[in-house]
């Protein structure tokens, strides 16, 4: 059994953060301990949100409890939204502690900082990602904005995306997956770009792209689910980035398309109501069989430097 500690946001109702990670990882054979960076009533796409946030000292208190009972024997650490510099600095301490317990720990980091040209987190938190978190990550899964922010490079082409991946490799992560790249030349599509410095099986590539049809509508939790599936599939196929990425995308697309079907008119509604947000929640439990055994319909292509 592979044991993962997952640190991200939590909602009582709906599917974002840890709610998109714990059950899928368990389905795929991982024992999961979840730490909630925030505990909210629901995600922020609803008109009203209530709840509270964890701080650095609060996280370390939990770590000390686990350590005192000899419970820090993890194979993986997965982090998602962490909204403060204090908490991120404590994550650095946690990674260092876990690697003293298990030097082979795989740290999968989704550096949730922002999107569409704006930050979701304070500037000091974004700085900690660049200075301290990225060098510790085994796998990094930024979106386009986050990759640009971390590298100081604009991404306007496939070559730019690959160059950003390689710049991040030089900072520490062996595997980088830029989960969503929007290029002027790719109308109606989002591009995923992935690169690894790890040896690959014969016939597999160290750098690839995968074209994903763009879906109209706003759905929360897709990034959380994607990073979760990447962790599981990369663990299954550490020497085949292509197969791991294709399987992860297949699982996410299957859940997303069936969520759109179930949501009906709400899938494309511009109304910011609780009912619309509720109908758009990812149908993860209902489609668990597709997470276990996804049908790959979108295939990666080799990506060479230009």
Secondary structure, DSSP 8 states (H G I E B T S, - for coil): -EEEEEEEEEESSSSSGGGGTHHHHHHTTEEEEEEEEEEESS-TTSS---EEE--HHHHHHHHHHHHHTT----SEEEE-----HHHHHHHHHHHHHHHHH-TT-EEEE----EETTEESS-HHHHHHIIIIIGGG-SEE---HHHHHHHHT----SHHHHHHHHHHHHHHT-SEEEEEEE--TT-TTEEEEEEEE-S---TT--SEEEEEEE---S--TTHHHHHHHHHHHHHHHTTT-HHHHHHHHHHHHHHHHHHHHHHHGGGGG-----HHHHHHTS--TGGGHHHHHS----S--EE----
